[in-house]
């Protein structure tokens, strides 16, 4: 990476891919291109020369490296442990920030697939940053894959991944489901898997653990988490419009997008989990691994996060 007066003293982290599988290298390069391309205060910044590879004399493998912005602060999982559950006012503020970040991603034909508290950093100035873009997918208007017929790696974060994502038919609306589950975790202090599922609507019964939250906001969050993706908000602009008006309607009132098509999962292995990637700070880094669990090698393989 070229060091210029503009970035002297700027802290960076370097992400190093430990495996030389051609598909992982391709996806690693894709992550680099995405982070070079997207420019938003809530997305880690990578300079145009941030990706490089080198061949150490002591190894027969090349190392593929990605230098990115160091994000100071804590992730929201750490913040929650230290500070406890958030208020409604904080939930609305963070919801607004996160939807604006997701809007930037979706407007560029992408969706994240792994939104959860440990993948959201809080800068000291209050700005949220969505991290871990190794799982990002492009939106493709094709038919969903079937679990039995593809050789692939799926991304599953227990308690956060939408039903269609678990089945291999993720859509941009899958990010909204994960966003809703993230808000539930932050508002209650409890992981989404700790709640029972209501048989009448397949929603989790979280409201009793957030008694100070208004019914309108609770309805709004439930609308993000409806089991059927077509019953969630059509897009980020729908959510932002509700937030601008401070109107929190039930999920049934969200406009439905009849033309939404599930995206086909790639036929190649996805980015390896954080067990396969390690970080070395140029100066100092407190960006956290996401403590991922990788499924056994099988066809298809599933990445549990």
C-alpha positions in Angstrom: 0.0 0.0 0.0 1.3 3.5 -0.9 1.9 5.6 2.2 1.2 9.3 1.5 1.1 12.4 3.7 -2.7 12.1 3.7 -2.7 8.7 5.6 0.4 9.1 7.8 -0.6 8.0 11.3 -3.9 6.6 10.2 -4.5 3.2 11.8 -5.3 0.3 9.6 -6.0 -3.4 10.0 -4.8 -6.0 7.5 -7.0 -9.1 6.8 -5.1 -12.1 5.6 -6.6 -15.0 3.8 -4.9 -18.2 5.0 -6.1 -20.6 2.2 -5.4 -20.6 -1.5 -8.5 -22.2 -2.8 -9.2 -20.4 -6.1 -12.9 -19.7 -5.2 -12.0 -18.3 -1.8 -9.4 -16.0 -3.5 -12.0 -14.8 -6.0 -14.5 -14.0 -3.2 -11.8 -12.4 -1.1 -11.0 -10.1 -4.1 -14.7 -9.5 -4.5 -14.9 -8.3 -0.8 -12.0 -6.0 -1.5 -13.7 -4.5 -4.6 -16.9 -4.0 -2.8 -15.2 -2.1 0.1 -13.2 0.0 -2.4 -16.4 0.8 -4.3 -18.8 1.6 -1.4 -18.2 4.9 0.3 -20.3 5.6 3.4 -19.4 6.6 7.0 -21.1 3.3 8.1 -18.9 1.1 5.9 -15.2 0.3 6.4 -13.1 2.2 3.9 -10.6 0.4 1.7 -8.3 2.4 -0.6 -7.9 1.4 -4.3 -4.5 -0.2 -3.5 -5.8 -1.9 -0.4 -5.6 -5.4 -1.8 -2.3 -7.1 -2.5 -0.7 -10.6 -2.4 2.8 -11.7 -1.5 4.8 -14.9 -1.4 6.8 -15.4 1.8 10.1 -17.2 1.4 9.1 -19.6 4.2 5.9 -20.7 2.6 4.8 -22.3 -0.7 1.5 -20.4 -0.7 0.9 -16.8 -1.6 -0.7 -14.6 1.1 -3.7 -12.6 0.0 -4.1 -9.4 2.0 -6.6 -6.6 2.4 -5.7 -3.4 4.2 -8.8 -1.6 5.6 -9.8 1.2 7.9 -9.5 0.5 11.6 -12.8 1.1 13.3 -12.3 2.4 16.8 -14.9 1.5 19.5 -16.8 -1.6 20.4 -19.2 -3.9 18.5 -22.8 -3.8 19.7 -22.5 -7.2 21.4 -19.7 -5.9 23.6 -21.5 -2.6 24.1 -24.7 -4.5 25.3 -22.6 -6.6 27.7 -21.2 -3.5 29.3 -24.2 -1.1 29.2 -27.3 -3.3 29.1 -30.3 -3.0 26.9 -31.1 0.1 24.9 -33.9 2.5 25.2 -36.6 3.2 22.5 -34.9 6.5 21.6 -31.6 4.7 21.0 -33.3 1.9 19.1 -34.9 4.4 16.7 -31.6 6.3 16.2 -29.6 3.1 15.6 -32.4 1.7 13.4 -32.2 4.9 11.2 -28.4 4.7 10.9 -28.5 1.0 10.1 -31.2 1.3 7.4 -29.2 4.1 5.8 -26.2 1.8 5.7 -28.2 -1.1 4.3 -29.8 1.3 1.8 -26.3 2.1 0.5 -25.5 -1.6 0.1 -28.9 -2.5 -1.5 -28.9 0.5 -3.9 -25.6 -0.9 -5.3 -27.2 -4.3 -6.1 -25.9 -6.1 -3.0 -27.1 -7.5 0.3 -25.1 -8.3 3.4 -26.5 -11.6 4.8 -24.9 -11.4 8.2 -26.3 -8.5 10.2 -26.1 -9.0 13.9 -24.7 -7.1 17.0 -21.2 -8.5 16.7 -21.0 -7.3 13.1 -21.9 -3.7 14.0 -19.3 -1.3 15.4 -20.0 1.8 17.4 -17.5 4.6 16.8 -16.8 7.0 19.7 -18.7 9.7 17.9 -21.9 7.6 17.8 -21.7 6.5 14.2 -22.5 2.8 13.6 -20.4 0.8 11.1 -21.5 -2.4 9.5 -18.5 -4.8 9.1 -17.7 -8.2 7.7 -18.5 -7.9 4.0 -17.1 -11.3 3.2 -20.7 -12.7 3.1 -22.1 -10.0 0.7 -24.1 -11.2 -2.3 -25.2 -9.6 -5.5 -28.9 -9.4 -6.2 -29.8 -11.8 -9.1 -33.3 -12.2 -10.5 -33.0 -16.0 -10.8 -34.7 -18.9 -9.3 -33.6 -20.1 -5.9 -31.2 -23.0 -5.5 -32.2 -26.2 -3.9 -30.1 -27.5 -1.0 -29.8 -30.9 -2.6 -28.7 -29.9 -6.1 -25.9 -27.4 -5.4 -22.4 -27.6 -4.1 -22.1 -24.4 -2.0 -21.5 -22.8 1.3 -24.4 -21.0 3.0 -24.1 -18.4 5.7 -26.3 -19.1 8.8 -26.2 -17.0 11.9 -28.4 -18.8 14.4 -31.2 -16.6 15.6 -30.6 -13.9 13.0 -30.8 -15.6 9.6 -34.2 -15.5 7.9 -36.0 -18.7 7.0 -35.5 -18.3 3.3 -31.7 -17.7 3.8 -31.4 -20.9 5.8 -33.2 -22.7 2.9 -30.8 -21.2 0.4 -33.1 -18.6 -1.1 -31.8 -15.4 0.4 -33.2 -12.0 -0.8 -32.5 -8.4 0.2 -35.4 -8.7 2.6 -33.4 -11.3 4.5 -31.3 -8.3 5.8 -34.5 -6.8 7.2 -35.2 -10.0 9.1 -31.7 -9.9 10.6 -32.1 -6.2 11.4 -35.3 -6.9 13.3 -33.7 -9.8 15.3 -30.7 -7.5 16.0 -33.0 -4.8 17.5 -34.8 -7.5 19.6 -31.4 -8.5 21.0 -30.5 -4.9 21.8 -33.8 -4.0 23.3 -34.2 -7.1 25.5 -30.6 -8.0 26.3 -31.5 -11.6 25.2 -30.3 -13.6 22.2 -33.1 -14.2 19.7 -32.8 -18.0 20.1 -33.8 -17.7 23.8 -37.4 -16.7 22.9 -40.3 -19.0 22.1 -42.0 -18.9 18.7 -45.7 -18.0 18.8 -47.7 -20.7 16.9 -50.3 -18.3 15.5 -47.8 -16.1 13.5 -44.3 -17.8 13.9 -43.0 -14.6 15.5 -40.8 -14.7 18.6 -42.4 -13.7 21.9 -40.0 -10.9 22.9 -42.2 -8.0 23.9 -42.5 -8.9 27.6 -38.8 -8.5 28.0 -39.0 -4.9 26.6 -41.9 -3.5 28.6 -41.0 0.1 28.1 -41.1 -0.1 24.3 -44.2 1.3 22.6 -46.6 -1.0 20.8 -46.1 0.8 17.5 -42.3 0.3 17.6 -42.8 -3.3 18.6 -45.2 -3.8 15.7 -42.7 -2.2 13.3 -39.9 -4.5 14.5 -42.2 -7.6 14.2 -43.0 -6.4 10.6 -39.3 -6.7 9.8 -39.2 -10.3 11.1 -42.3 -11.8 9.5 -41.5 -15.4 8.3 -42.4 -14.7 4.7 -40.1 -12.3 3.0 -42.8 -10.8 0.8 -44.6 -9.5 3.9 -41.5 -7.5 5.0 -40.8 -4.0 3.8 -40.4 -3.8 0.0 -37.1 -1.9 0.3 -35.0 0.4 2.5 -36.8 3.4 1.2 -40.1 2.1 2.7 -38.5 1.8 6.1 -36.8 5.2 5.9 -40.1 6.8 4.9 -41.8 5.4 8.0 -38.8 6.6 10.2 -38.9 10.1 8.7 -42.6 10.3 9.6 -42.0 8.6 13.0 -44.8 6.3 12.1 -44.4 2.7 13.1 -47.1 0.5 11.5 -47.6 -3.2 11.7 -45.8 -5.5 9.3 -49.1 -6.2 7.4 -49.2 -2.5 6.3 -45.8 -2.6 4.7 -46.1 -2.4 0.9 -45.5 -5.8 -0.6 -43.2 -6.2 -3.6 -44.8 -8.8 -5.9 -41.8 -8.9 -8.2 -39.2 -9.9 -5.5 -37.2 -12.9 -6.7 -35.1 -15.0 -4.4 -31.4 -14.7 -5.1 -29.5 -17.8 -6.1 -26.7 -18.8 -3.8 -23.3 -19.2 -5.5 -22.2 -22.6 -6.7 -18.8 -22.1 -5.2 -17.6 -22.0 -1.6 -18.3 -18.7 0.1 -15.8 -16.7 2.1 -14.2 -18.7 4.9 -15.3 -18.0 8.4 -13.2 -15.8 10.8 -11.5 -19.0 11.9 -9.9 -19.1 8.4 -9.0 -15.4 8.4 -7.0 -13.5 11.0 -6.3 -9.9 11.6 -3.0 -8.2 12.2 -3.1 -4.5 13.2 -0.7 -2.0 11.6 -0.7 -0.1 15.0 -3.7 -1.3 17.0 -7.0 -3.0 16.4 -10.0 -3.9 18.6 -12.2 -5.1 15.7 -13.5 -8.4 16.9 -13.8 -11.8 15.3 -17.4 -13.0 15.0 -16.7 -16.3 16.8 -17.9 -18.3 13.8 -18.4 -22.1 13.8 -17.8 -23.8 10.5 -19.8 -26.8 9.4 -18.3 -30.1 8.5 -17.2 -30.4 4.9 -20.1 -31.8 2.9 -22.1 -31.2 -0.2 -23.5 -28.7 0.2 -21.5 -27.2 3.1 -23.0 -24.7 5.5 -21.2 -21.9 7.3 -22.7 -21.5 10.8 -21.9 -18.2 12.4 
